[in-house]
Amino acid sequence: MKVLLGLSGGVDSAVSAYLLLKAGHEVTGCFMRNWDALANGDYLGNPTINNDQCPQEKDYDDAQKVADKLGIQLLRIDYIKEYWDNVFTYLIKEYEVGRTPNPDIFCNKYIKFGPFLKYAKEHGYDAIAMGHYAKRVDEDGVSYLLKSFDKNKDQTYFLSQISQEQLSSCLFPLGDIDKSEVRRIAHELDLESVMDKKDSTGICFIGERNFKEFLKNYIPAQKGDIIDIETGRVLGKHDGAMYYTIGQRKGLGIGGIHGEIAKGWFVVSKDVKKNIVYVASGDENNYLYSKGCTVTNLNWISKVPEVGKPLNAKFRYRQADNPIVIEKLEGDVLTIKFVEPIKAVTPGQAAVIYDGDICLGGGLIDQIIK
């Protein structure tokens, strides 16, 4: 097939290009640039703002070296406006109302599997490909998204909002190998620019940031109280309730107060309107646990889950599967019951539903059920 591969300047997409070529496909690489730090006012919390070369340009150079080594063409497309309109604006709005979003999921839905796929189809490509750790299996005309062979790197959580059409148009060359094999292949091919390069971390397409400082570029800081939810004591001050997430321990500045240093303090609730962060002591306190949740913004990739059927769910990336039961599914609202109470389930994060290794899809956590 004629395949357009997202070549990011990292080792996973580089080895994906090689595996596609080895399988006999005609491969073109495409580097997507989706963030302009200067144009987007990304100053606070940006450790690379004064570098001679921004990280995106370094990644592009690395991708070009891979393309040259493998003998493929490398295109370059900017989706800066699309990223701002469909991913970053959503992220800021979610933080403003006190939720904790996951931008990687919407990067996939609205960029990698959105305009990128549209571009590929308009330019005569049969499929797109990504360096995700995931599998696609086709059966009776339906494409199913399955967990990858490397369960530690599995990225189906981040793909839970893509559509059947998007999935059926994508290849995942890394689905049956693990990360160590990817590194081995890169060394064997002498892909110097990426073979020992660290995996990208931080915000999708933006990179590493001091996150609280970064958000101050877009959401004004406003000091408020940190309150012990059990006693009502004011334990300290914060810079803005929206900067904190459920289950957070670090960065509160109240570690040793009131002689409870051994247990530590954890964020258990927020009131954004009153600008209050509520905390409780100890990582096993009851305030961190919930018995269920409601989920909205639903997306089902291959089939709709059955009400009453035992399934599994993940509520954050790399979390172990949690046994759940679908209690109710009405329109765009899913009600999930947890078999055992689960810690730090956070509104705004994704709830992703699995039937064995099949990722059915999911949505965004709306309300926690105590």
RODO-2510 file (C-alpha; in nm, 4 decimals, decimal comma):
residues 370
     n   res          X          Y          Z
     1     m     0,0000     0,0000     0,0000
     2     k     0,0902     0,3639    -0,0298
     3     v     0,1286     0,4765     0,3317
     4     l     0,1731     0,8203     0,4901
     5     l     0,3555     0,7780     0,8222
     6     g     0,3666     1,0328     1,1018
     7     l     0,7439     1,0649     1,1486
     8     s     0,7986     1,2573     1,4718
     9     g     1,1743     1,2498     1,5212
    10     g     1,1490     0,9730     1,7797
    11     v     1,2599     0,6114     1,7737
    12     d     0,9113     0,4547     1,7604
    13     s     0,8003     0,6220     1,4378
    14     a     1,1468     0,5707     1,2857
    15     v     1,1332     0,1938     1,3389
    16     s     0,7704     0,1947     1,2203
    17     a     0,8913     0,3390     0,8892
    18     y     1,1466     0,0600     0,8538
    19     l     0,8930    -0,2136     0,9359
    20     l     0,6482    -0,0760     0,6792
    21     l     0,9198    -0,0713     0,4135
    22     k     1,0198    -0,4258     0,5082
    23     a     0,6567    -0,5351     0,4631
    24     g     0,6650    -0,4017     0,1066
    25     h     0,4698    -0,0783     0,1455
    26     e     0,5486     0,2485    -0,0318
    27     v     0,6204     0,4840     0,2579
    28     t     0,6299     0,8630     0,2823
    29     g     0,7125     1,0298     0,6135
    30     c     0,5351     1,3411     0,7359
    31     f     0,6474     1,5641     1,0217
    32     m     0,3649     1,7518     1,1944
    33     r     0,4407     2,0810     1,3669
    34     n     0,1517     2,1874     1,5856
    35     w     0,2861     2,4364     1,8386
    36     d     0,4566     2,7747     1,8009
    37     a     0,5810     2,8860     2,1431
    38     l     0,6359     3,2512     2,0470
    39     a     0,3082     3,2944     1,8573
    40     n     0,1140     3,1183     2,1336
    41     g     0,2619     3,3147     2,4242
    42     d     0,4377     3,0123     2,5727
    43     y     0,6941     3,1878     2,7944
    44     l     0,6338     3,1034     3,1613
    45     g     0,7362     2,7490     3,2507
    46     n     0,9125     2,6938     2,9181
    47     p     1,2690     2,5688     2,9811
    48     t     1,3660     2,5974     2,6122
    49     i     1,2360     2,9462     2,5320
    50     n     1,5891     3,0907     2,5011
    51     n     1,7465     2,7951     2,3198
    52     d     1,9110     2,8550     1,9838
    53     q     1,6852     2,5875     1,8331
    54     c     1,3378     2,5004     1,9551
    55     p     1,2665     2,1332     2,0326
    56     q     1,0280     2,0963     1,7384
    57     e     1,2995     2,1982     1,4933
    58     k     1,5448     1,9541     1,6540
    59     d     1,2825     1,6800     1,6166
    60     y     1,2348     1,7753     1,2513
    61     d     1,6100     1,7515     1,1908
    62     d     1,6135     1,4064     1,3557
    63     a     1,3178     1,2939     1,1443
    64     q     1,4932     1,4155     0,8281
    65     k     1,8048     1,2152     0,9173
    66     v     1,5891     0,9030     0,9594
    67     a     1,4144     0,9665     0,6275
    68     d     1,7490     1,0115     0,4516
    69     k     1,8863     0,6929     0,6095
    70     l     1,5827     0,4883     0,5047
    71     g     1,5568     0,6502     0,1625
    72     i     1,2060     0,7927     0,2006
    73     q     1,0614     1,1364     0,1366
    74     l     0,9764     1,3562     0,4354
    75     l     0,6911     1,6048     0,4081
    76     r     0,6268     1,8763     0,6630
    77     i     0,2838     2,0096     0,7558
    78     d     0,1851     2,2684     1,0158
    79     y    -0,1384     2,2173     1,2076
    80     i    -0,0779     2,4995     1,4562
    81     k    -0,4236     2,6557     1,4124
    82     e    -0,6038     2,3203     1,4241
    83     y    -0,4176     2,2243     1,7406
    84     w    -0,5014     2,5553     1,9086
    85     d    -0,8689     2,5459     1,8051
    86     n    -0,9450     2,1791     1,8742
    87     v    -0,6991     2,0651     2,1419
    88     f    -0,5432     2,3515     2,3350
    89     t    -0,8584     2,5638     2,3712
    90     y    -1,0365     2,2560     2,5089
    91     l    -0,7504     2,1971     2,7554
    92     i    -0,7670     2,5532     2,8923
    93     k    -1,1469     2,5510     2,9221
    94     e    -1,1362     2,2246     3,1165
    95     y    -0,8805     2,3617     3,3625
    96     e    -1,0847     2,6792     3,4073
    97     v    -1,3824     2,4761     3,5323
    98     g    -1,1673     2,2619     3,7620
    99     r    -1,1373     1,9463     3,5506
   100     t    -0,8139     1,7691     3,4542
   101     p    -0,8051     1,7031     3,0785
   102     n    -0,5892     1,4621     2,8801
   103     p    -0,4745     1,6457     2,5645
   104     d    -0,3028     1,3382     2,4131
   105     i    -0,6427     1,1793     2,3467
   106     f    -0,7629     1,4820     2,1539
   107     c    -0,4297     1,5161     1,9705
   108     n    -0,5073     1,1768     1,8219
   109     k    -0,8735     1,2465     1,7498
   110     y    -0,8372     1,5960     1,6045
   111     i    -0,4830     1,6066     1,4609
   112     k    -0,3140     1,2711     1,3902
   113     f    -0,6378     1,1019     1,2853
   114     g    -0,8119     1,4223     1,1733
   115     p    -0,6544     1,6658     0,9249
   116     f    -0,3540     1,4364     0,8834
   117     l    -0,5778     1,1505     0,7658
   118     k    -0,7758     1,3927     0,5473
   119     y    -0,4512     1,5110     0,3845
   120     a    -0,3457     1,1503     0,3194
   121     k    -0,6746     1,0607     0,1528
   122     e    -0,6731     1,3752    -0,0607
   123     h    -0,3211     1,2978    -0,1826
   124     g    -0,3746     0,9393    -0,2897
   125     y    -0,2495     0,7432     0,0124
   126     d    -0,4169     0,4131     0,0962
   127     a    -0,3533     0,4409     0,4703
   128     i    -0,1802     0,6357     0,7411
   129     a     0,0527     0,4821     0,9993
   130     m     0,1612     0,5783     1,3498
   131     g     0,4286     0,4692     1,5937
   132     h     0,1697     0,3893     1,8611
   133     y     0,1876     0,0684     2,0603
   134     a    -0,1515    -0,0730     1,9584
   135     k    -0,3015    -0,3355     1,7280
   136     r    -0,5742    -0,3292     1,4652
   137     v    -0,7551    -0,6532     1,3851
   138     d    -1,0204    -0,6727     1,1112
   139     e    -1,3056    -0,9211     1,1309
   140     d    -1,6256    -0,9359     0,9213
   141     g    -1,5674    -0,5859     0,7865
   142     v    -1,5134    -0,4299     1,1311
   143     s    -1,1809    -0,2979     1,2633
   144     y    -1,1078    -0,3655     1,6310
   145     l    -0,8522    -0,1796     1,8426
   146     l    -0,6526    -0,4190     2,0612
   147     k    -0,3869    -0,3751     2,3261
   148     s    -0,0305    -0,4092     2,1992
   149     f     0,2040    -0,6970     2,2695
   150     d     0,4061    -0,4662     2,4968
   151     k     0,1501    -0,4108     2,7741
   152     n     0,3802    -0,1655     2,9543
   153     k     0,3817     0,0660     2,6515
   154     d     0,0268     0,0001     2,5301
   155     q    -0,1286     0,3270     2,4072
   156     t    -0,4865     0,2247     2,3336
   157     y    -0,5918     0,4525     2,6222
   158     f    -0,4887     0,7518     2,4090
   159     l    -0,6710     0,6144     2,1027
   160     s    -1,0082     0,5688     2,2731
   161     q    -1,1741     0,8640     2,0979
   162     i    -1,0930     0,7693     1,7375
   163     s    -1,3697     0,6512     1,5061
   164     q    -1,4182     0,3254     1,3172
   165     e    -1,3301     0,5062     0,9931
   166     q    -1,0112     0,6496     1,1445
   167     l    -0,9048     0,3125     1,2855
   168     s    -0,9724     0,1239     0,9622
   169     s    -0,7442     0,3704     0,7783
   170     c    -0,4439     0,3279     1,0102
   171     l    -0,1592     0,0788     1,0448
   172     f     0,0286     0,0158     1,3721
   173     p     0,3639    -0,1475     1,2864
   174     l     0,4716    -0,1752     1,6525
   175     g     0,1702    -0,3765     1,7680
   176     d     0,3543    -0,7072     1,7989
   177     i     0,6944    -0,6033     1,9370
   178     d     0,8200    -0,4468     2,2588
   179     k     1,0221    -0,1343     2,3260
   180     s     1,3516    -0,3181     2,3707
   181     e     1,3101    -0,4689     2,0232
   182     v     1,2396    -0,1233     1,8804
   183     r     1,5673     0,0044     2,0288
   184     r     1,7512    -0,3026     1,9012
   185     i     1,6251    -0,2490     1,5463
   186     a     1,7181     0,1193     1,5585
   187     h     2,0729     0,0277     1,6627
   188     e     2,0935    -0,2408     1,3959
   189     l     1,9960     0,0194     1,1343
   190     d     2,2347     0,2741     1,2897
   191     l     1,9630     0,5385     1,3194
   192     e     2,1950     0,7638     1,5174
   193     s     1,9592     1,0589     1,5547
   194     v     1,6935     0,8555     1,7392
   195     m     1,8256     0,5157     1,8534
   196     d     1,9130     0,6362     2,2056
   197     k     1,6851     0,9389     2,2141
   198     k     1,4639     0,9676     2,5210
   199     d     1,0924     0,9182     2,4695
   200     s     0,8983     1,2416     2,4433
   201     t     0,7146     1,3444     2,7591
   202     g     0,5048     1,6375     2,8685
   203     i     0,2106     1,7884     2,6839
   204     c     0,1266     1,6398     2,3434
   205     f     0,3149     1,8332     2,0710
   206     i     0,4258     2,0976     2,3234
   207     g     0,6737     1,9055     2,5367
   208     e     0,8166     1,9376     2,8869
   209     r     0,6923     2,2338     3,0890
   210     n     0,6704     2,3479     3,4492
   211     f     0,2997     2,2883     3,4189
   212     k     0,1697     2,5295     3,6809
   213     e     0,3862     2,8106     3,5426
   214     f     0,2876     2,7162     3,1876
   215     l    -0,0847     2,7450     3,2685
   216     k    -0,0259     3,0930     3,4104
   217     n     0,0369     3,2053     3,0521
   218     y    -0,3329     3,1435     2,9837
   219     i    -0,5152     3,1342     3,3200
   220     p    -0,4434     3,4158     3,5689
   221     a    -0,3113     3,2995     3,9072
   222     q    -0,5430     3,3694     4,1992
   223     k    -0,4435     3,2749     4,5522
   224     g    -0,6854     3,0801     4,7689
   225     d    -0,7054     2,8540     5,0738
   226     i    -0,5917     2,4938     5,1114
   227     i    -0,8354     2,3401     5,3603
   228     d    -0,8347     2,0116     5,5527
   229     i    -1,1648     1,8574     5,4373
   230     e    -1,2157     1,6766     5,7694
   231     t    -1,1582     1,9637     6,0127
   232     g    -1,2066     2,2766     5,8034
   233     r    -0,8610     2,4043     5,9063
   234     v    -0,6854     2,6352     5,6644
   235     l    -0,3454     2,4705     5,6119
   236     g    -0,1933     2,7056     5,3593
   237     k    -0,2358     2,9016     5,0366
   238     h    -0,2395     2,7944     4,6715
   239     d    -0,1990     2,9912     4,3464
   240     g    -0,5230     2,8773     4,1836
   241     a    -0,7510     2,5765     4,2351
   242     m    -0,7404     2,4892     3,8645
   243     y    -0,3671     2,4103     3,8849
   244     y    -0,4221     2,1069     4,1102
   245     t    -0,5527     1,7594     4,0352
   246     i    -0,7249     1,4920     4,2447
   247     g    -0,4684     1,2692     4,4164
   248     q    -0,1884     1,5270     4,3847
   249     r     0,0635     1,5225     4,6686
   250     k     0,3619     1,7242     4,5508
   251     g     0,3694     2,1009     4,5242
   252     l     0,1206     2,1749     4,8024
   253     g     0,3730     2,3314     5,0404
   254     i     0,2084     2,1852     5,3525
   255     g     0,4031     1,8585     5,3888
   256     g     0,5000     1,8811     5,7560
   257     i     0,2182     2,0866     5,9001
   258     h     0,0396     1,9822     6,2205
   259     g     0,2792     1,6929     6,2806
   260     e     0,1342     1,4817     5,9988
   261     i     0,4437     1,4740     5,7801
   262     a     0,4595     1,0925     5,7722
   263     k     0,1172     1,0575     5,6104
   264     g     0,1397     1,3498     5,3699
   265     w    -0,1465     1,5540     5,2275
   266     f    -0,3412     1,4715     4,9106
   267     v    -0,5799     1,6814     4,7033
   268     v    -0,9240     1,5195     4,7331
   269     s    -1,1578     1,7903     4,6015
   270     k    -1,1680     2,1395     4,4512
   271     d    -1,4158     2,4255     4,4470
   272     v    -1,3099     2,6409     4,1536
   273     k    -1,5834     2,9010     4,2071
   274     k    -1,4715     2,9622     4,5668
   275     n    -1,1072     2,8918     4,4693
   276     i    -1,0585     2,6341     4,7473
   277     v    -0,8419     2,3216     4,7347
   278     y    -0,9483     2,0514     4,9813
   279     v    -0,6935     1,8024     5,1103
   280     a    -0,6903     1,4965     5,3366
   281     s    -0,4071     1,3237     5,5174
   282     g    -0,2699     0,9850     5,4063
   283     d    -0,2856     0,8109     5,0702
   284     e    -0,5477     0,5614     5,1930
   285     n    -0,7982     0,8180     5,3194
   286     n    -1,1591     0,7521     5,2182
   287     y    -1,1913     1,0858     5,0385
   288     l    -0,9612     0,9629     4,7605
   289     y    -1,1805     0,6625     4,6794
   290     s    -1,4992     0,6338     4,4766
   291     k    -1,7436     0,3525     4,3983
   292     g    -1,8352     0,4569     4,0476
   293     c    -1,8602     0,7437     3,8011
   294     t    -2,0616     0,8879     3,5163
   295     v    -1,8968     0,9353     3,1772
   296     t    -1,9917     1,1672     2,8892
   297     n    -1,8502     1,2517     2,5434
   298     l    -1,8882     0,8841     2,4580
   299     n    -1,7159     0,7244     2,1604
   300     w    -1,7504     0,3572     2,0675
   301     i    -1,4947     0,2328     1,8156
   302     s    -1,6265    -0,1091     1,7153
   303     k    -1,9203    -0,2067     1,9382
   304     v    -2,1261    -0,0637     2,2240
   305     p    -2,0678    -0,2286     2,5635
   306     e    -2,3500    -0,4351     2,7101
   307     v    -2,5266    -0,3099     3,0216
   308     g    -2,4627    -0,5501     3,3097
   309     k    -2,1670    -0,7241     3,1469
   310     p    -1,8430    -0,7467     3,3503
   311     l    -1,5758    -0,5413     3,1724
   312     n    -1,2569    -0,3562     3,2600
   313     a    -1,1671     0,0105     3,2545
   314     k    -0,8664     0,2377     3,2849
   315     f    -0,9039     0,5858     3,4324
   316     r    -0,5488     0,6987     3,3592
   317     y    -0,2631     0,5868     3,1378
   318     r    -0,0679     0,2762     3,2464
   319     q    -0,3188     0,2037     3,5207
   320     a    -0,3934    -0,1639     3,5748
   321     d    -0,7281    -0,2843     3,4417
   322     n    -1,0084    -0,2182     3,6909
   323     p    -1,3064    -0,4587     3,6900
   324     i    -1,6296    -0,2666     3,6362
   325     v    -1,9931    -0,3175     3,5442
   326     i    -2,1900    -0,0921     3,3097
   327     e    -2,4925     0,0058     3,5203
   328     k    -2,6644     0,2345     3,2731
   329     l    -2,6146     0,3678     2,9203
   330     e    -2,8561     0,6403     2,8189
   331     g    -2,7692     0,8533     2,5168
   332     d    -2,4365     1,0238     2,5872
   333     v    -2,4218     0,9316     2,9567
   334     l    -2,2597     0,6116     3,0829
   335     t    -2,2846     0,5069     3,4492
   336     i    -2,0086     0,2768     3,5713
   337     k    -2,0005     0,0774     3,8944
   338     f    -1,6579    -0,0251     4,0274
   339     v    -1,6251    -0,3814     4,1598
   340     e    -1,3845    -0,2431     4,4244
   341     p    -1,3434     0,1247     4,5248
   342     i    -1,0822     0,3011     4,3100
   343     k    -0,8456     0,5788     4,4169
   344     a    -0,8130     0,9239     4,2546
   345     v    -1,0641     0,8885     3,9715
   346     t    -1,0567     1,2412     3,8318
   347     p    -1,3231     1,4423     3,6435
   348     g    -1,2006     1,5415     3,2979
   349     q    -0,9762     1,2396     3,2560
   350     a    -1,0677     0,9578     3,0171
   351     a    -1,2547     0,6450     3,1188
   352     v    -1,1573     0,3793     2,8658
   353     i    -1,3546     0,0536     2,8487
   354     y    -1,2024    -0,2847     2,7605
   355     d    -1,3529    -0,6234     2,6792
   356     g    -1,0458    -0,8395     2,7329
   357     d    -0,7792    -0,6926     2,5040
   358     i    -1,0330    -0,5089     2,2875
   359     c    -1,0545    -0,1339     2,3490
   360     l    -1,4228    -0,0525     2,2993
   361     g    -1,3770     0,3232     2,3416
   362     g    -1,4947     0,5409     2,6268
   363     g    -1,5434     0,9021     2,7236
   364     l    -1,4644     1,1716     2,9769
   365     i    -1,5257     1,1279     3,3496
   366     d    -1,7993     1,3698     3,4500
   367     q    -1,9129     1,2939     3,8053
   368     i    -1,7653     1,0750     4,0800
   369     i    -1,9980     0,8457     4,2760
   370     k    -1,8921     0,8035     4,6399
***
